[in-house]
Amino acid sequence: MTKLTVKVQLTLLSALALAGCGAASGLQPVEGKTLPVAPAGARATPTPADLLTPTVQQRPQRSDELLRNSDERRTDEFDLPPQG
């Protein structure tokens, strides 16, 4: 075999291995194990769906609010020229 075919084979094998990593459907805890305990201050233990749903802080909503009226900035008394 030439080096090119070995590289192609390794690339295909790597791609196949990576493709198998994302095949997770219906996440469940391992048999005999339970989900982690409820966080401090929580009323109930979160479900896997709760843990996988991003919060507003993790995925903030976009703000399309435009600036309606512009105001003059007040003078900055600390904006002094360099002394030298």
Biopython code that builds the backbone (N, CA, C, O; Angstrom):
import numpy as np
from Bio.PDB.StructureBuilder import StructureBuilder

atoms = [
    (1, "MET", "N", (0.832, -1.181, 0.000)),
    (1, "MET", "CA", (0.000, 0.000, 0.000)),
    (1, "MET", "C", (0.874, 1.240, 0.000)),
    (1, "MET", "O", (1.958, 1.263, 0.584)),
    (2, "THR", "N", (0.388, 2.250, -0.655)),
    (2, "THR", "CA", (1.134, 3.504, -0.664)),
    (2, "THR", "C", (0.722, 4.333, 0.546)),
    (2, "THR", "O", (-0.270, 4.043, 1.214)),
    (3, "LYS", "N", (1.506, 5.366, 0.808)),
    (3, "LYS", "CA", (1.209, 6.223, 1.950)),
    (3, "LYS", "C", (-0.113, 6.953, 1.769)),
    (3, "LYS", "O", (-0.803, 7.242, 2.746)),
    (4, "LEU", "N", (-0.466, 7.249, 0.535)),
    (4, "LEU", "CA", (-1.710, 7.962, 0.289)),
    (4, "LEU", "C", (-2.909, 7.126, 0.705)),
    (4, "LEU", "O", (-3.835, 7.649, 1.326)),
    (5, "THR", "N", (-2.914, 5.873, 0.387)),
    (5, "THR", "CA", (-4.058, 5.040, 0.755)),
    (5, "THR", "C", (-4.123, 4.830, 2.259)),
    (5, "THR", "O", (-5.217, 4.721, 2.812)),
    (6, "VAL", "N", (-2.996, 4.772, 2.926)),
    (6, "VAL", "CA", (-2.991, 4.641, 4.379)),
    (6, "VAL", "C", (-3.575, 5.905, 5.005)),
    (6, "VAL", "O", (-4.347, 5.824, 5.960)),
    (7, "LYS", "N", (-3.214, 7.069, 4.473)),
    (7, "LYS", "CA", (-3.759, 8.331, 4.993)),
    (7, "LYS", "C", (-5.257, 8.392, 4.763)),
    (7, "LYS", "O", (-6.008, 8.816, 5.642)),
    (8, "VAL", "N", (-5.697, 7.967, 3.575)),
    (8, "VAL", "CA", (-7.129, 7.980, 3.271)),
    (8, "VAL", "C", (-7.861, 7.029, 4.208)),
    (8, "VAL", "O", (-8.935, 7.361, 4.709)),
    (9, "GLN", "N", (-7.292, 5.848, 4.450)),
    (9, "GLN", "CA", (-7.920, 4.886, 5.343)),
    (9, "GLN", "C", (-8.001, 5.425, 6.764)),
    (9, "GLN", "O", (-9.028, 5.271, 7.426)),
    (10, "LEU", "N", (-6.944, 6.048, 7.233)),
    (10, "LEU", "CA", (-6.963, 6.622, 8.578)),
    (10, "LEU", "C", (-7.981, 7.749, 8.687)),
    (10, "LEU", "O", (-8.665, 7.881, 9.702)),
    (11, "THR", "N", (-8.078, 8.555, 7.643)),
    (11, "THR", "CA", (-9.051, 9.649, 7.636)),
    (11, "THR", "C", (-10.473, 9.097, 7.685)),
    (11, "THR", "O", (-11.301, 9.583, 8.455)),
    (12, "LEU", "N", (-10.758, 8.093, 6.873)),
    (12, "LEU", "CA", (-12.088, 7.498, 6.869)),
    (12, "LEU", "C", (-12.408, 6.824, 8.200)),
    (12, "LEU", "O", (-13.532, 6.924, 8.692)),
    (13, "LEU", "N", (-11.441, 6.151, 8.773)),
    (13, "LEU", "CA", (-11.643, 5.503, 10.060)),
    (13, "LEU", "C", (-11.907, 6.538, 11.153)),
    (13, "LEU", "O", (-12.765, 6.331, 12.012)),
    (14, "SER", "N", (-11.176, 7.644, 11.124)),
    (14, "SER", "CA", (-11.382, 8.713, 12.101)),
    (14, "SER", "C", (-12.758, 9.335, 11.939)),
    (14, "SER", "O", (-13.440, 9.603, 12.928)),
    (15, "ALA", "N", (-13.173, 9.568, 10.694)),
    (15, "ALA", "CA", (-14.489, 10.147, 10.440)),
    (15, "ALA", "C", (-15.589, 9.213, 10.917)),
    (15, "ALA", "O", (-16.584, 9.667, 11.481)),
    (16, "LEU", "N", (-15.424, 7.931, 10.703)),
    (16, "LEU", "CA", (-16.409, 6.955, 11.146)),
    (16, "LEU", "C", (-16.491, 6.920, 12.674)),
    (16, "LEU", "O", (-17.582, 6.841, 13.238)),
    (17, "ALA", "N", (-15.360, 6.978, 13.328)),
    (17, "ALA", "CA", (-15.344, 6.966, 14.795)),
    (17, "ALA", "C", (-16.005, 8.224, 15.356)),
    (17, "ALA", "O", (-16.746, 8.149, 16.336)),
    (18, "LEU", "N", (-15.746, 9.367, 14.746)),
    (18, "LEU", "CA", (-16.361, 10.605, 15.220)),
    (18, "LEU", "C", (-17.854, 10.625, 14.954)),
    (18, "LEU", "O", (-18.610, 11.188, 15.746)),
    (19, "ALA", "N", (-18.297, 10.028, 13.861)),
    (19, "ALA", "CA", (-19.721, 9.994, 13.550)),
    (19, "ALA", "C", (-20.477, 9.191, 14.592)),
    (19, "ALA", "O", (-21.627, 9.509, 14.892)),
    (20, "GLY", "N", (-19.867, 8.168, 15.145)),
    (20, "GLY", "CA", (-20.520, 7.358, 16.164)),
    (20, "GLY", "C", (-20.632, 8.060, 17.501)),
    (20, "GLY", "O", (-21.469, 7.683, 18.321)),
    (21, "CYS", "N", (-19.816, 9.065, 17.742)),
    (21, "CYS", "CA", (-19.828, 9.764, 19.024)),
    (21, "CYS", "C", (-21.117, 10.557, 19.232)),
    (21, "CYS", "O", (-21.589, 10.675, 20.362)),
    (22, "GLY", "N", (-21.685, 11.095, 18.170)),
    (22, "GLY", "CA", (-22.862, 11.954, 18.311)),
    (22, "GLY", "C", (-24.169, 11.199, 18.312)),
    (22, "GLY", "O", (-25.225, 11.826, 18.395)),
    (23, "ALA", "N", (-24.150, 9.889, 18.223)),
    (23, "ALA", "CA", (-25.378, 9.109, 18.154)),
    (23, "ALA", "C", (-25.870, 8.800, 19.556)),
    (23, "ALA", "O", (-25.753, 7.664, 20.016)),
    (24, "ALA", "N", (-26.414, 9.783, 20.233)),
    (24, "ALA", "CA", (-26.969, 9.578, 21.564)),
    (24, "ALA", "C", (-28.438, 9.960, 21.526)),
    (24, "ALA", "O", (-28.773, 11.122, 21.292)),
    (25, "SER", "N", (-29.309, 9.002, 21.752)),
    (25, "SER", "CA", (-30.736, 9.309, 21.757)),
    (25, "SER", "C", (-31.324, 8.854, 23.076)),
    (25, "SER", "O", (-31.009, 7.771, 23.570)),
    (26, "GLY", "N", (-32.165, 9.673, 23.633)),
    (26, "GLY", "CA", (-32.818, 9.332, 24.882)),
    (26, "GLY", "C", (-31.845, 9.096, 26.016)),
    (26, "GLY", "O", (-31.675, 7.959, 26.457)),
    (27, "LEU", "N", (-31.209, 10.135, 26.491)),
    (27, "LEU", "CA", (-30.222, 9.995, 27.557)),
    (27, "LEU", "C", (-30.892, 9.526, 28.844)),
    (27, "LEU", "O", (-31.879, 10.108, 29.293)),
    (28, "GLN", "N", (-30.360, 8.501, 29.411)),
    (28, "GLN", "CA", (-30.859, 7.939, 30.663)),
    (28, "GLN", "C", (-29.660, 7.664, 31.558)),
    (28, "GLN", "O", (-28.565, 7.406, 31.059)),
    (29, "PRO", "N", (-29.852, 7.714, 32.882)),
    (29, "PRO", "CA", (-28.738, 7.356, 33.761)),
    (29, "PRO", "C", (-28.397, 5.872, 33.617)),
    (29, "PRO", "O", (-29.245, 5.070, 33.227)),
    (30, "VAL", "N", (-27.186, 5.522, 33.924)),
    (30, "VAL", "CA", (-26.730, 4.136, 33.851)),
    (30, "VAL", "C", (-27.573, 3.304, 34.808)),
    (30, "VAL", "O", (-27.987, 3.788, 35.862)),
    (31, "GLU", "N", (-27.825, 2.054, 34.440)),
    (31, "GLU", "CA", (-28.632, 1.179, 35.277)),
    (31, "GLU", "C", (-28.027, 1.066, 36.672)),
    (31, "GLU", "O", (-26.827, 0.839, 36.825)),
    (32, "GLY", "N", (-28.864, 1.226, 37.671)),
    (32, "GLY", "CA", (-28.393, 1.144, 39.050)),
    (32, "GLY", "C", (-27.905, 2.475, 39.593)),
    (32, "GLY", "O", (-27.639, 2.586, 40.790)),
    (33, "LYS", "N", (-27.783, 3.486, 38.745)),
    (33, "LYS", "CA", (-27.342, 4.814, 39.182)),
    (33, "LYS", "C", (-28.523, 5.775, 39.111)),
    (33, "LYS", "O", (-29.488, 5.521, 38.390)),
    (34, "THR", "N", (-28.452, 6.862, 39.845)),
    (34, "THR", "CA", (-29.496, 7.874, 39.808)),
    (34, "THR", "C", (-28.897, 9.180, 39.324)),
    (34, "THR", "O", (-27.680, 9.327, 39.207)),
    (35, "LEU", "N", (-29.778, 10.117, 39.049)),
    (35, "LEU", "CA", (-29.315, 11.447, 38.664)),
    (35, "LEU", "C", (-28.671, 12.123, 39.872)),
    (35, "LEU", "O", (-28.921, 11.712, 41.005)),
    (36, "PRO", "N", (-27.855, 13.143, 39.658)),
    (36, "PRO", "CA", (-27.259, 13.855, 40.796)),
    (36, "PRO", "C", (-28.346, 14.451, 41.691)),
    (36, "PRO", "O", (-29.473, 14.673, 41.250)),
    (37, "VAL", "N", (-28.000, 14.699, 42.923)),
    (37, "VAL", "CA", (-28.961, 15.283, 43.871)),
    (37, "VAL", "C", (-29.331, 16.684, 43.420)),
    (37, "VAL", "O", (-28.629, 17.308, 42.625)),
    (38, "ALA", "N", (-30.444, 17.161, 43.943)),
    (38, "ALA", "CA", (-30.918, 18.494, 43.577)),
    (38, "ALA", "C", (-29.915, 19.548, 44.043)),
    (38, "ALA", "O", (-29.350, 19.423, 45.129)),
    (39, "PRO", "N", (-29.688, 20.585, 43.231)),
    (39, "PRO", "CA", (-28.785, 21.656, 43.650)),
    (39, "PRO", "C", (-29.334, 22.382, 44.882)),
    (39, "PRO", "O", (-30.532, 22.329, 45.161)),
    (40, "ALA", "N", (-28.457, 23.050, 45.605)),
    (40, "ALA", "CA", (-28.872, 23.783, 46.795)),
    (40, "ALA", "C", (-29.911, 24.833, 46.418)),
    (40, "ALA", "O", (-29.703, 25.620, 45.494)),
    (41, "GLY", "N", (-31.017, 24.840, 47.131)),
    (41, "GLY", "CA", (-32.078, 25.815, 46.883)),
    (41, "GLY", "C", (-33.106, 25.347, 45.875)),
    (41, "GLY", "O", (-34.133, 26.007, 45.716)),
    (42, "ALA", "N", (-32.880, 24.238, 45.186)),
    (42, "ALA", "CA", (-33.846, 23.734, 44.213)),
    (42, "ALA", "C", (-34.903, 22.918, 44.943)),
    (42, "ALA", "O", (-34.613, 22.261, 45.943)),
    (43, "ARG", "N", (-36.122, 22.966, 44.439)),
    (43, "ARG", "CA", (-37.207, 22.223, 45.080)),
    (43, "ARG", "C", (-37.228, 20.765, 44.661)),
    (43, "ARG", "O", (-37.688, 19.907, 45.415)),
    (44, "ALA", "N", (-36.726, 20.471, 43.443)),
    (44, "ALA", "CA", (-36.749, 19.096, 42.943)),
    (44, "ALA", "C", (-35.474, 18.824, 42.156)),
    (44, "ALA", "O", (-34.775, 19.746, 41.737)),
    (45, "THR", "N", (-35.188, 17.559, 41.966)),
    (45, "THR", "CA", (-34.040, 17.175, 41.153)),
    (45, "THR", "C", (-34.364, 17.423, 39.690)),
    (45, "THR", "O", (-35.398, 16.958, 39.210)),
    (46, "PRO", "N", (-33.514, 18.142, 38.965)),
    (46, "PRO", "CA", (-33.805, 18.416, 37.553)),
    (46, "PRO", "C", (-33.740, 17.140, 36.711)),
    (46, "PRO", "O", (-32.937, 16.245, 36.971)),
    (47, "THR", "N", (-34.599, 17.083, 35.707)),
    (47, "THR", "CA", (-34.608, 15.949, 34.786)),
    (47, "THR", "C", (-33.516, 16.144, 33.739)),
    (47, "THR", "O", (-32.981, 17.246, 33.615)),
    (48, "PRO", "N", (-33.171, 15.101, 32.985)),
    (48, "PRO", "CA", (-32.182, 15.288, 31.919)),
    (48, "PRO", "C", (-32.595, 16.367, 30.922)),
    (48, "PRO", "O", (-31.744, 17.115, 30.440)),
    (49, "ALA", "N", (-33.880, 16.460, 30.605)),
    (49, "ALA", "CA", (-34.344, 17.503, 29.679)),
    (49, "ALA", "C", (-34.118, 18.890, 30.275)),
    (49, "ALA", "O", (-33.733, 19.818, 29.564)),
    (50, "ASP", "N", (-34.357, 19.033, 31.581)),
    (50, "ASP", "CA", (-34.114, 20.320, 32.245)),
    (50, "ASP", "C", (-32.642, 20.696, 32.193)),
    (50, "ASP", "O", (-32.294, 21.860, 31.991)),
    (51, "LEU", "N", (-31.782, 19.705, 32.377)),
    (51, "LEU", "CA", (-30.351, 19.978, 32.380)),
    (51, "LEU", "C", (-29.824, 20.314, 30.993)),
    (51, "LEU", "O", (-28.824, 21.023, 30.870)),
    (52, "LEU", "N", (-30.477, 19.819, 29.951)),
    (52, "LEU", "CA", (-30.017, 20.068, 28.586)),
    (52, "LEU", "C", (-30.637, 21.309, 27.955)),
    (52, "LEU", "O", (-30.186, 21.745, 26.895)),
    (53, "THR", "N", (-31.658, 21.887, 28.580)),
    (53, "THR", "CA", (-32.298, 23.090, 28.048)),
    (53, "THR", "C", (-31.511, 24.318, 28.502)),
    (53, "THR", "O", (-31.366, 24.541, 29.704)),
    (54, "PRO", "N", (-30.992, 25.129, 27.549)),
    (54, "PRO", "CA", (-30.211, 26.304, 27.948)),
    (54, "PRO", "C", (-31.098, 27.370, 28.586)),
    (54, "PRO", "O", (-32.252, 27.555, 28.200)),
    (55, "THR", "N", (-30.536, 28.059, 29.561)),
    (55, "THR", "CA", (-31.264, 29.137, 30.227)),
    (55, "THR", "C", (-31.120, 30.421, 29.428)),
    (55, "THR", "O", (-30.371, 30.484, 28.453)),
    (56, "VAL", "N", (-31.841, 31.433, 29.851)),
    (56, "VAL", "CA", (-31.762, 32.735, 29.180)),
    (56, "VAL", "C", (-30.360, 33.318, 29.313)),
    (56, "VAL", "O", (-29.892, 34.018, 28.416)),
    (57, "GLN", "N", (-29.697, 33.038, 30.413)),
    (57, "GLN", "CA", (-28.348, 33.554, 30.611)),
    (57, "GLN", "C", (-27.362, 32.854, 29.678)),
    (57, "GLN", "O", (-26.395, 33.469, 29.229)),
    (58, "GLN", "N", (-27.594, 31.585, 29.385)),
    (58, "GLN", "CA", (-26.699, 30.860, 28.490)),
    (58, "GLN", "C", (-26.948, 31.220, 27.030)),
    (58, "GLN", "O", (-26.011, 31.229, 26.231)),
    (59, "ARG", "N", (-28.167, 31.511, 26.675)),
    (59, "ARG", "CA", (-28.522, 31.906, 25.313)),
    (59, "ARG", "C", (-29.391, 33.149, 25.371)),
    (59, "ARG", "O", (-30.614, 33.044, 25.279)),
    (60, "PRO", "N", (-28.792, 34.321, 25.520)),
    (60, "PRO", "CA", (-29.588, 35.543, 25.645)),
    (60, "PRO", "C", (-30.325, 35.863, 24.354)),
    (60, "PRO", "O", (-29.878, 35.522, 23.259)),
    (61, "GLN", "N", (-31.460, 36.524, 24.509)),
    (61, "GLN", "CA", (-32.252, 36.946, 23.356)),
    (61, "GLN", "C", (-31.609, 38.176, 22.725)),
    (61, "GLN", "O", (-30.990, 38.993, 23.407)),
    (62, "ARG", "N", (-31.766, 38.285, 21.444)),
    (62, "ARG", "CA", (-31.201, 39.420, 20.729)),
    (62, "ARG", "C", (-32.083, 40.643, 20.943)),
    (62, "ARG", "O", (-33.310, 40.541, 20.931)),
    (63, "SER", "N", (-31.467, 41.776, 21.136)),
    (63, "SER", "CA", (-32.203, 43.019, 21.311)),
    (63, "SER", "C", (-32.080, 43.846, 20.036)),
    (63, "SER", "O", (-30.983, 44.244, 19.644)),
    (64, "ASP", "N", (-33.214, 44.096, 19.399)),
    (64, "ASP", "CA", (-33.218, 44.882, 18.170)),
    (64, "ASP", "C", (-33.644, 46.319, 18.423)),
    (64, "ASP", "O", (-34.003, 47.040, 17.492)),
    (65, "GLU", "N", (-33.603, 46.730, 19.672)),
    (65, "GLU", "CA", (-34.020, 48.075, 20.011)),
    (65, "GLU", "C", (-33.044, 49.089, 19.414)),
    (65, "GLU", "O", (-31.843, 49.045, 19.678)),
    (66, "LEU", "N", (-33.570, 49.981, 18.624)),
    (66, "LEU", "CA", (-32.745, 51.008, 17.995)),
    (66, "LEU", "C", (-32.697, 52.247, 18.879)),
    (66, "LEU", "O", (-33.603, 52.496, 19.674)),
    (67, "LEU", "N", (-31.660, 52.991, 18.731)),
    (67, "LEU", "CA", (-31.544, 54.245, 19.453)),
    (67, "LEU", "C", (-32.502, 55.244, 18.816)),
    (67, "LEU", "O", (-32.329, 55.605, 17.652)),
    (68, "ARG", "N", (-33.495, 55.690, 19.550)),
    (68, "ARG", "CA", (-34.537, 56.565, 18.990)),
    (68, "ARG", "C", (-34.109, 58.029, 18.966)),
    (68, "ARG", "O", (-34.345, 58.730, 17.982)),
    (69, "ASN", "N", (-33.496, 58.479, 20.016)),
    (69, "ASN", "CA", (-33.069, 59.875, 20.050)),
    (69, "ASN", "C", (-31.682, 59.944, 20.665)),
    (69, "ASN", "O", (-31.388, 59.286, 21.663)),
    (70, "SER", "N", (-30.847, 60.749, 20.051)),
    (70, "SER", "CA", (-29.483, 60.856, 20.555)),
    (70, "SER", "C", (-29.375, 62.082, 21.455)),
    (70, "SER", "O", (-29.929, 63.142, 21.161)),
    (71, "ASP", "N", (-28.668, 61.916, 22.532)),
    (71, "ASP", "CA", (-28.455, 63.003, 23.480)),
    (71, "ASP", "C", (-26.985, 63.374, 23.462)),
    (71, "ASP", "O", (-26.121, 62.528, 23.231)),
    (72, "GLU", "N", (-26.713, 64.627, 23.705)),
    (72, "GLU", "CA", (-25.333, 65.093, 23.808)),
    (72, "GLU", "C", (-24.722, 64.499, 25.075)),
    (72, "GLU", "O", (-25.372, 64.426, 26.117)),
    (73, "ARG", "N", (-23.492, 64.086, 24.971)),
    (73, "ARG", "CA", (-22.814, 63.584, 26.159)),
    (73, "ARG", "C", (-22.415, 64.751, 27.042)),
    (73, "ARG", "O", (-22.055, 65.827, 26.565)),
    (74, "ARG", "N", (-22.488, 64.510, 28.323)),
    (74, "ARG", "CA", (-22.054, 65.575, 29.237)),
    (74, "ARG", "C", (-20.534, 65.640, 29.212)),
    (74, "ARG", "O", (-19.870, 64.667, 28.855)),
    (75, "THR", "N", (-20.000, 66.761, 29.581)),
    (75, "THR", "CA", (-18.551, 66.925, 29.554)),
    (75, "THR", "C", (-17.911, 66.023, 30.604)),
    (75, "THR", "O", (-18.463, 65.801, 31.682)),
    (76, "ASP", "N", (-16.753, 65.520, 30.263)),
    (76, "ASP", "CA", (-16.021, 64.643, 31.163)),
    (76, "ASP", "C", (-14.898, 65.448, 31.788)),
    (76, "ASP", "O", (-13.928, 65.799, 31.116)),
    (77, "GLU", "N", (-15.028, 65.739, 33.066)),
    (77, "GLU", "CA", (-14.029, 66.576, 33.732)),
    (77, "GLU", "C", (-12.707, 65.835, 33.941)),
    (77, "GLU", "O", (-11.700, 66.459, 34.277)),
    (78, "PHE", "N", (-12.696, 64.531, 33.749)),
    (78, "PHE", "CA", (-11.464, 63.775, 33.898)),
    (78, "PHE", "C", (-10.762, 63.533, 32.561)),
    (78, "PHE", "O", (-9.710, 62.895, 32.537)),
    (79, "ASP", "N", (-11.309, 64.019, 31.462)),
    (79, "ASP", "CA", (-10.688, 63.881, 30.163)),
    (79, "ASP", "C", (-9.690, 65.018, 29.976)),
    (79, "ASP", "O", (-9.985, 66.012, 29.312)),
    (80, "LEU", "N", (-8.519, 64.865, 30.561)),
    (80, "LEU", "CA", (-7.512, 65.910, 30.555)),
    (80, "LEU", "C", (-6.438, 65.620, 29.510)),
    (80, "LEU", "O", (-6.164, 64.459, 29.205)),
    (81, "PRO", "N", (-5.830, 66.672, 28.960)),
    (81, "PRO", "CA", (-4.742, 66.438, 28.020)),
    (81, "PRO", "C", (-3.517, 65.866, 28.756)),
    (81, "PRO", "O", (-3.358, 66.068, 29.961)),
    (82, "PRO", "N", (-2.665, 65.160, 28.023)),
    (82, "PRO", "CA", (-1.470, 64.598, 28.678)),
    (82, "PRO", "C", (-0.543, 65.697, 29.186)),
    (82, "PRO", "O", (-0.400, 66.743, 28.553)),
    (83, "GLN", "N", (0.076, 65.453, 30.316)),
    (83, "GLN", "CA", (1.022, 66.415, 30.865)),
    (83, "GLN", "C", (2.441, 65.958, 30.501)),
    (83, "GLN", "O", (2.803, 64.800, 30.707)),
    (84, "GLY", "N", (3.202, 66.847, 29.981)),
    (84, "GLY", "CA", (4.514, 66.391, 29.606)),
    (84, "GLY", "C", (5.486, 67.434, 29.505)),
    (84, "GLY", "O", (6.646, 67.168, 29.191)),
]
sb = StructureBuilder()
sb.init_structure("model")
sb.init_model(0)
sb.init_chain("A")
sb.init_seg("    ")
for serial, (resi, resn, name, xyz) in enumerate(atoms, 1):
    if name == "N":
        sb.init_residue(resn, " ", resi, " ")
    sb.init_atom(name, np.array(xyz, "f"), 0.0, 1.0, " ", f" {name:<3s}", serial, name[0])
structure = sb.get_structure()
